């Protein structure tokens, strides 16, 4: 508050600007909640307490040995999480989502069991096939990935069988059904890219439940009418579970600050207001972003990274150029270059500012954090070499002039190299590292006069090696093997984009009779069989 009043006083005196750049912000209490060990311990304690409480809520007989077994299993599952899913263990929000989904899954099972027992015409042997068990595995797989989904299947199934099996129905069928249905949910939701994929995953879950109904029905020699009823209900439960997960996904993404392929595909829509503005005000930058998107996505797919995320990052990585599009080469024609009247330091400042302007626009349009990170990191701490060399040349010329005019050496200022570096940081993920490479490769490929396959290959290898030597990829987690694979993908994609085209001869009147030998024809070129409609771009 004191800082706000001080700023207002400076603005009133004309010593400060009233406008402020938007920032992503660094909120201390959010950082504390996300990484605090105290908060993590509280989440684990609440998870264990709620799980044991659900076991006693509807249990007909309280069995201390069973709850002792449940407590031991809870402790071992938490230790396993610390060993195998360390990225979730260190993130309190994701840990809360994981444990919360398991508790909700158990709560749904208990509530369903309680309601079914109250219905007099339903036997306990029939209930076992109706209880939903795929909610937590389906939700966690879509939000946190396959490994977290498999962890959820094992933990939720064992907890469900132990708690529900205490004094009500047999634990063995619950365990088998929970594992089969859960593994099916993980398998069919591991690559969800459309909302309809979740419905298909729900249908697969229902089919897995149906098979369990048939298998256990044949073992227990159930009546065909009962088997049919259980099979229909199993399919219905699977589809309804997928619909419920589909409806709460956007809420879970917003609350826990997560992103899925579904949200990335929605952001990949080229009708986004920022991208539409880019097409009108900076068409060259827009085309550049599309080419970078193709390069980055192809490289990401080749090494198993998130290609959809790379595409979306590439679409928005240069939106900051909307503030001054005419100062970037892809948007200038053959006319006057606006940098000709500026000093190299001022030109460098304008070029660097597109990163800060891009972050400002991204925050204003509420783009997701990975996109903001891509805008901030896609140049890393690299040097704007062209203007730096130009500044060095001007300084050398000034020193030569000062010697001629017998001026002091200190009258010519030195060129500070830090003024020509991007502020960074360097790429912190594989996707932003690939985006940096794709951005530099696309820009350099425009300078190839004759883009032969060998020149394209040499260009890509040279640029990748330069980024490695400049330590721009040190924090990106990209291995040398992955960089080699990504380079091959860049080379292949560039070759298909910059392939040479056949040069067709101009339309000329057909030669007269007897003059065929005098007609000119370029060796090795094809002629259009329809001269009135020449082929080409």
Secondary structure, DSSP 8 states (H G I E B T S, - for coil): -HHHHHHHHHHHTTSS-S---------HHHHHHHH-HHHHHHHHHHHHHHHHHHHHHS-SS--HHHHHHHHHHHHHHHHHHHHH-HHHHT-HHHHHHHHHHHHHHHHHHHHHHHHHHHSTT--HHHHTTTS---HHHHHHHHHH-HHHHHHHHHHHHHHHHHHHTTTTS-HHHHHHHHHHHHHHHHHHHTT--SHHHHHHHHHHHHHHHHHHHHHHHHHHT--HHHHHHHHHHHHHHHHHHHHHHHHHHHHHHHHTT---HHHHHHHT-TTSHHHHHHHHH-HHHHHHHHHHHHHHHHHHHHHTS-HHHHHHHHHHTTGGGGSSGGGSGGG--SS--GGGGS-HHHHHHHHHHHHHHHHHHHHHTT--HHHHHHHHHTTTT-B-HHHHHHHHHHHHHHHHHHHHTT--GGGS----GGGGB-------SHHHHHHHHHHHHHHHHTT-SS--HHHHHHHHHHHHHHHHHTTTTTTS---HHHHHHHHHHHHHHHHHHS--------------TT-GGG----TT----S-TTS----
